[in-house]
Amino acid sequence: MTFLSAVVLSVALASQAQTPDRRAEAERLARAGSYAEALKQFQAVAAANPDDIEARMWIARLHALMGHPERAADVFQSIVSAQPQNVEALVGLGSALTAAGRLKEATDVLNRAESLAGDRPAVLTAQGRVHRAAGRSTLALAYFERALSLDATNAEARTARDEMRAERAHRFRGSYYFERFNTDAPDTHAGIFEVNARLSDTTRVFGSGQQERKLDLDETRAGGGLTWRHNGNLELQVGAMFGDTLVLPDSEVLFDLGYSVGRARWLAGVRYVHFDASSSLVLTPGVTITINDRALVTARYYRSETDLRDVSSSTGNSGFGIRAYGRAAQRVWLHAGYLRGFEGLDSITVERLFQFDANTVSAGARVDPTPMTSIGGTYEYQRRSDGTHVSTLLLTLIQRF
C-alpha cells in the first residue's frame, strides 16, 4: 500500500467514525428543540454523503418544524424522486404541501401514499389534515377515525378529531357585557346570545338576540344570517339585526369575507349601522397571520362614513386595530389588542359612533375545559378625547352539541 493510499484510507475511516457521532448529536439537538443547530449538523452529514436518505429526511422534517413548508416540500420531493415508494417521504411531502396551501398537489401525493400503505395511521392522519384544510370535513373526520381505530394512542389524530367535532357541531353562545364610565353615566348591562346550526360541510345558519340597558333605556333587537365556505379557504358571512331602538342600531347589516393563502388569511368587511338620527358605513379590510400553531396576529383598518341627517352633513373616520393571540397551554389561549378609532363593532352604540380619536386596549383569555365547551373573558379600557374613560368586561360561554 502506498503512502497516499494509506492517508486516503485513514481519512475515510476517520470520517466514518465521526459521522455516527455527528448524526447522534444532530438527533439530540433536534429532539431538544434546537432545530436550527440540528439542521446545520444534518446538512453537513448530507453534504458528506448525498445518498444518506435518513439525513435528508431529517433536513426536511426540521424545515417543516421551523415553519418552512416550501423548503421541506423541496427536500421531500428530492427523496421521492429517488425513491418513489418511500411512504414516509410521501407523507412528509403531502403534509408540507398541505401546510403551504398547495392542497391539490398534497391530495395527489397522499393518495399515492395511501395506495402503498393504506393501513398506516400516519398516512390516514395526513389524509385527514389535507381534507380538513380543503373543507371536506366529513371525509377528514372519517380518516381521523380510521387512524384511531388502528392506533388508539395517536394523539395528533385524536386532537384533530375532537377539534373537528367541535367545529362541525351546532353551538350556543351566551355573553354578558358590562360597561362602566368615569362620569355620572349609569353602568351598561347587556345579554347577547346566538344559536348557530350546521346545515352541511359548507353552510351554517345562525340566529341572534340582544337585550341591553344603557343610558337608562332598555332595548332589544334580534336577527340572523348565514356562513358559507368553499374549498376550505374561502368564507363568506352575511347577517343582519333589527330592533325598535335608540341607543343600539335599529338596523345593522354585515358582510364579511375571508380568503386564506398559506399562513395569511385576507379579510374584507362591510358593515352598515342605522340609528334614529344617523347612519354609518364601515369598511374593514385586514389580514390574519398564523405564525405557528401557538400564535397568530390580526390587523384591520377601519374606514367609516357617517351621515348626520338632522344637520345634513357627513364625516369620515379612519382607524386601525391589532390583536395578538397565543396558546399558553393545550386548552388555554390568551389575547391582547389595541384599537384606534370608534371601532367596537361588536358592541356599537350611538355614542361610540363618534369616538374618532378613542384609544382602546384590551386583554383576555379563553379556556376550553372540554373540546365542546369554551369559556372566555375580555377586559377593555377606552380613553376618549373628551376625557371620558370607559371600562368594559365581556364574559362568554360557548357550548357545542
matplotlib code that plots the C-alpha trace (Angstrom):
import matplotlib.pyplot as plt

x = [0.0, 1.4, 1.7, -1.0, -3.4, -2.8, -3.6, -6.9, -7.9, -7.2, -9.3, -12.2, -12.1, -12.0, -15.0, -17.0, -16.2, -17.2, -20.5, -22.4, -21.3, -22.4, -25.7, -26.3, -25.6, -27.8, -30.7, -30.2, -30.3, -33.5, -35.3, -34.2, -35.8, -32.6, -33.9, -31.5, -28.4, -29.6, -30.4, -26.8, -25.5, -27.7, -26.8, -23.2, -23.9, -25.9, -23.2, -20.6, -22.9, -25.7, -27.1, -27.8, -31.6, -32.2, -30.1, -32.1, -35.4, -34.3, -33.5, -37.0, -38.6, -36.6, -37.7, -41.3, -40.9, -39.3, -42.2, -40.7, -43.1, -41.9, -38.3, -39.5, -41.5, -38.5, -36.3, -39.1, -39.7, -36.0, -36.3, -39.5, -37.8, -35.1, -37.4, -40.9, -42.3, -40.8, -44.1, -42.6, -41.3, -44.6, -46.4, -43.9, -44.3, -48.1, -48.0, -45.6, -47.7, -50.8, -49.1, -48.1, -51.7, -51.0, -53.9, -54.5, -50.8, -50.9, -54.0, -52.4, -49.3, -51.2, -53.4, -50.2, -49.1, -52.5, -52.3, -49.0, -49.8, -53.4, -53.2, -50.6, -52.1, -49.6, -50.9, -54.5, -53.8, -52.1, -55.1, -57.3, -55.3, -55.4, -59.2, -59.8, -57.8, -59.8, -63.1, -64.1, -64.8, -66.9, -64.1, -61.5, -63.3, -63.6, -59.8, -59.1, -61.5, -59.8, -56.4, -57.6, -59.1, -55.7, -53.8, -55.8, -52.8, -52.4, -52.6, -52.5, -55.4, -57.4, -56.8, -57.8, -60.9, -62.0, -61.4, -63.4, -66.3, -66.3, -66.1, -68.9, -71.2, -74.2, -73.4, -74.9, -73.1, -74.1, -72.4, -72.7, -71.5, -70.7, -69.7, -68.7, -67.9, -65.8, -68.7, -72.2, -73.5, -75.2, -73.5, -74.4, -75.6, -76.3, -77.0, -76.2, -77.0, -76.5, -77.6, -75.5, -76.5, -74.6, -76.6, -73.7, -69.9, -70.2, -73.2, -74.2, -77.1, -77.4, -80.0, -79.0, -80.6, -79.5, -81.1, -79.3, -79.8, -77.8, -78.3, -81.4, -83.0, -84.0, -83.7, -84.0, -83.1, -82.7, -81.6, -79.7, -77.6, -75.6, -72.0, -70.8, -67.4, -65.8, -62.7, -61.6, -60.0, -63.0, -65.6, -68.5, -70.7, -73.8, -76.2, -78.5, -80.1, -83.1, -85.0, -87.1, -84.1, -82.4, -79.0, -78.5, -78.7, -82.3, -80.9, -77.4, -76.2, -72.8, -70.9, -67.6, -65.2, -62.1, -59.7, -56.7, -53.4, -50.7, -50.3, -52.2, -56.0, -57.1, -60.2, -62.7, -65.8, -68.6, -71.0, -73.9, -75.4, -78.5, -79.7, -82.7, -80.6, -77.5, -76.1, -72.6, -71.0, -67.8, -65.2, -62.8, -60.0, -57.4, -55.2, -54.6, -51.1, -50.7, -47.2, -47.3, -49.8, -49.4, -49.6, -51.4, -51.9, -54.8, -54.6, -57.5, -58.1, -61.4, -62.8, -66.3, -68.5, -71.1, -74.2, -75.8, -79.2, -80.5, -77.7, -77.4, -73.7, -71.4, -68.0, -65.3, -63.1, -60.1, -58.9, -56.9, -56.7, -54.3, -54.7, -52.4, -53.4, -51.1, -51.6, -50.5, -51.4, -53.1, -56.6, -55.8, -55.5, -54.5, -55.0, -54.2, -55.0, -55.0, -57.7, -57.6, -60.9, -64.5, -64.5, -66.2, -68.3, -69.5, -71.0, -71.6, -74.0, -74.9, -72.4, -69.5, -70.1, -68.4, -65.3, -63.0, -60.0, -60.6, -57.7, -58.6, -56.5, -57.8, -56.7, -58.4, -58.3, -60.2, -60.3, -61.6, -62.4, -63.5, -63.4, -67.2, -67.1, -65.3, -65.3, -63.8, -63.4, -62.1, -61.4, -61.3, -60.2, -61.0, -59.8, -61.9, -60.8, -63.3, -61.6, -64.1, -62.7, -64.8, -64.1, -65.9, -66.0, -67.3, -67.8, -68.7, -69.8, -69.8, -71.5, -71.4, -73.8]
y = [0.0, 3.4, 6.3, 8.2, 5.2, 4.9, 8.5, 8.3, 5.2, 6.8, 9.9, 7.7, 5.6, 8.8, 10.2, 7.1, 7.2, 10.8, 10.6, 8.4, 10.8, 13.9, 12.2, 11.3, 14.9, 16.2, 14.0, 15.0, 18.7, 18.1, 16.3, 19.1, 21.7, 23.2, 23.0, 25.5, 23.9, 20.4, 21.5, 22.6, 19.3, 17.2, 19.4, 18.7, 14.9, 15.0, 17.1, 14.5, 11.7, 12.9, 9.3, 9.5, 9.4, 9.5, 12.7, 14.3, 13.2, 14.9, 18.1, 18.1, 17.4, 20.2, 22.7, 21.7, 22.1, 25.5, 26.7, 26.5, 24.2, 25.1, 24.2, 21.0, 20.1, 20.6, 18.2, 15.6, 15.8, 15.1, 12.0, 10.8, 11.4, 8.9, 6.6, 6.8, 4.2, 5.8, 6.2, 8.3, 10.8, 10.8, 11.6, 14.3, 15.8, 15.7, 17.3, 20.0, 20.8, 21.0, 23.5, 25.5, 25.7, 23.6, 21.3, 19.7, 18.6, 17.4, 15.3, 13.7, 12.8, 11.4, 9.3, 7.7, 7.1, 5.5, 3.2, 1.9, 1.8, 2.4, 0.8, 3.2, 5.6, 8.3, 8.1, 8.3, 11.2, 13.2, 12.5, 13.8, 17.0, 17.8, 17.1, 19.2, 22.1, 21.7, 22.0, 18.3, 17.9, 14.7, 12.9, 14.3, 13.1, 9.6, 9.5, 10.5, 7.9, 5.2, 6.3, 6.0, 2.6, 1.4, 3.2, 4.5, 6.3, 8.6, 11.9, 14.0, 12.2, 12.3, 16.1, 16.8, 14.6, 16.3, 19.8, 18.8, 17.5, 20.9, 22.8, 20.8, 20.9, 23.1, 25.7, 28.1, 31.3, 33.4, 36.6, 39.1, 42.6, 45.2, 48.8, 51.5, 55.2, 57.5, 60.0, 60.0, 57.9, 54.7, 51.4, 49.3, 45.7, 43.5, 39.9, 38.6, 35.1, 33.3, 29.8, 28.6, 25.4, 23.4, 22.5, 21.0, 21.0, 24.3, 26.1, 27.2, 29.5, 31.5, 33.5, 36.1, 38.4, 41.2, 42.7, 45.8, 48.5, 51.6, 55.3, 54.3, 52.7, 49.1, 47.9, 44.6, 43.6, 40.3, 38.9, 36.2, 35.2, 32.5, 31.4, 29.7, 28.1, 27.0, 24.7, 25.3, 28.7, 31.0, 32.0, 34.4, 35.6, 37.8, 38.8, 41.5, 42.6, 44.9, 46.5, 49.4, 51.1, 54.4, 53.6, 50.4, 50.5, 50.0, 48.1, 46.7, 44.7, 42.9, 41.3, 39.6, 37.8, 35.8, 34.1, 32.0, 31.7, 29.8, 31.4, 34.5, 35.0, 38.1, 39.8, 42.2, 43.5, 46.0, 47.0, 49.3, 50.7, 52.9, 55.0, 57.3, 60.4, 59.0, 56.1, 54.8, 52.6, 51.0, 49.3, 46.9, 45.3, 43.3, 40.2, 37.4, 35.9, 32.4, 32.4, 28.8, 26.5, 28.6, 32.2, 34.4, 38.1, 40.0, 43.6, 45.6, 49.0, 50.8, 53.5, 54.9, 57.4, 58.7, 60.6, 63.1, 63.6, 66.3, 68.6, 67.5, 66.7, 63.7, 62.9, 60.4, 58.5, 56.2, 53.8, 50.6, 47.7, 44.9, 41.8, 39.0, 35.5, 33.0, 29.5, 29.4, 25.7, 23.0, 24.4, 28.0, 30.9, 34.5, 37.6, 41.3, 44.2, 47.9, 49.9, 53.4, 55.0, 54.2, 50.5, 48.4, 46.9, 44.0, 46.4, 49.6, 52.1, 55.6, 57.4, 55.1, 56.0, 59.4, 58.4, 59.0, 59.7, 57.0, 54.7, 51.3, 48.5, 45.0, 41.7, 38.4, 34.7, 31.6, 28.3, 25.1, 22.7, 20.2, 20.3, 21.1, 23.9, 27.3, 30.0, 33.4, 36.8, 40.1, 43.4, 46.6, 50.1, 53.1, 56.7, 59.2, 62.7, 64.4, 62.9, 60.1, 56.7, 53.5, 50.1, 47.1, 43.4, 40.7, 37.2, 34.4, 30.8, 28.6, 25.2, 22.9, 20.0]
z = [0.0, -1.0, 1.5, -0.4, -0.3, 3.4, 4.0, 2.0, 3.8, 7.2, 6.3, 5.1, 8.3, 10.4, 8.5, 9.0, 12.7, 13.0, 11.0, 13.6, 16.3, 14.3, 13.5, 17.1, 18.2, 15.5, 16.5, 20.2, 19.2, 17.1, 20.0, 22.4, 20.2, 18.8, 15.3, 13.6, 15.0, 14.3, 10.7, 10.2, 11.6, 9.3, 6.3, 7.0, 7.1, 3.9, 2.2, 3.0, 1.7, -0.6, -0.7, 3.1, 2.8, 6.6, 6.9, 4.1, 5.8, 9.0, 7.0, 5.5, 8.9, 10.5, 7.8, 8.5, 12.2, 11.7, 9.7, 6.2, 4.4, 0.9, 1.7, 3.4, 0.3, -1.9, 0.1, 0.5, -3.3, -4.0, -1.8, -3.6, -6.9, -5.9, -4.0, -5.4, -3.0, 0.2, 2.1, 4.9, 2.3, 0.5, 3.8, 4.6, 1.2, 1.4, 4.8, 3.7, 0.7, 2.9, 5.2, 2.2, 1.0, -2.1, -1.4, -4.9, -5.1, -1.5, -2.1, -5.2, -3.2, -0.2, -2.4, -3.7, -0.1, 0.7, -2.3, -1.0, 2.7, 3.4, 6.8, 8.3, 10.8, 9.7, 6.1, 7.3, 9.7, 6.9, 4.6, 7.4, 7.6, 3.8, 3.6, 6.6, 5.1, 1.9, 3.7, 3.2, 6.9, 6.6, 4.7, 7.0, 10.1, 8.6, 8.1, 11.6, 12.9, 10.8, 12.1, 15.7, 15.0, 14.1, 16.8, 19.7, 21.1, 18.1, 19.9, 16.7, 15.1, 18.4, 18.8, 15.2, 15.5, 18.7, 17.1, 14.0, 16.1, 17.8, 14.5, 13.0, 16.0, 16.5, 19.1, 21.6, 22.5, 25.5, 26.6, 29.4, 28.6, 31.4, 30.8, 33.3, 32.7, 34.8, 34.7, 36.1, 33.3, 34.6, 34.0, 31.0, 31.3, 28.3, 27.5, 24.0, 22.6, 19.3, 18.2, 15.2, 13.3, 10.8, 7.6, 5.6, 5.3, 3.5, 5.1, 8.6, 9.7, 12.9, 14.9, 17.5, 20.0, 22.4, 25.5, 26.8, 29.4, 28.6, 29.5, 31.4, 28.3, 28.0, 24.4, 22.5, 19.0, 17.1, 13.7, 11.9, 8.9, 7.3, 6.7, 3.5, 2.9, -0.3, -0.7, 2.9, 2.1, 1.2, 3.8, 3.4, 6.2, 5.9, 8.6, 10.0, 13.2, 13.8, 16.7, 17.8, 19.4, 20.0, 21.6, 19.8, 16.0, 14.8, 11.8, 11.2, 8.2, 7.9, 5.1, 5.9, 3.5, 4.4, 2.0, 3.1, 1.2, 3.1, 6.5, 5.6, 5.8, 4.0, 5.3, 3.8, 5.7, 5.2, 7.9, 7.8, 11.0, 11.2, 14.1, 14.5, 13.5, 11.9, 9.9, 9.2, 6.5, 7.7, 5.5, 7.3, 5.3, 7.2, 7.5, 9.9, 10.0, 11.6, 13.0, 14.1, 15.9, 19.1, 17.9, 15.4, 14.8, 13.2, 11.9, 10.5, 9.0, 9.6, 7.3, 8.2, 6.5, 8.9, 7.8, 10.3, 8.8, 11.2, 10.2, 6.6, 6.9, 6.9, 8.4, 7.7, 10.2, 9.8, 12.4, 12.9, 15.2, 16.0, 18.2, 19.0, 20.2, 21.9, 23.2, 26.8, 27.3, 25.4, 26.2, 27.2, 24.8, 25.7, 23.7, 23.8, 21.4, 20.6, 18.7, 17.4, 16.4, 17.3, 16.1, 18.8, 16.0, 18.1, 20.7, 18.6, 20.2, 19.2, 21.4, 20.3, 16.7, 17.1, 19.1, 16.2, 18.5, 21.1, 22.1, 23.4, 24.9, 25.7, 27.1, 27.8, 27.8, 26.6, 28.3, 26.8, 29.7, 27.0, 23.2, 23.2, 25.8, 25.8, 28.5, 27.7, 29.2, 27.8, 29.6, 27.6, 28.6, 26.4, 26.6, 24.7, 23.5, 25.8, 28.9, 29.3, 30.3, 29.7, 31.2, 29.7, 30.6, 28.2, 29.6, 27.1, 27.2, 24.1, 24.3, 21.3, 20.9]

ax = plt.figure().add_subplot(projection="3d")
ax.plot(x, y, z, "-o")
ax.set_aspect("equal")
plt.show()
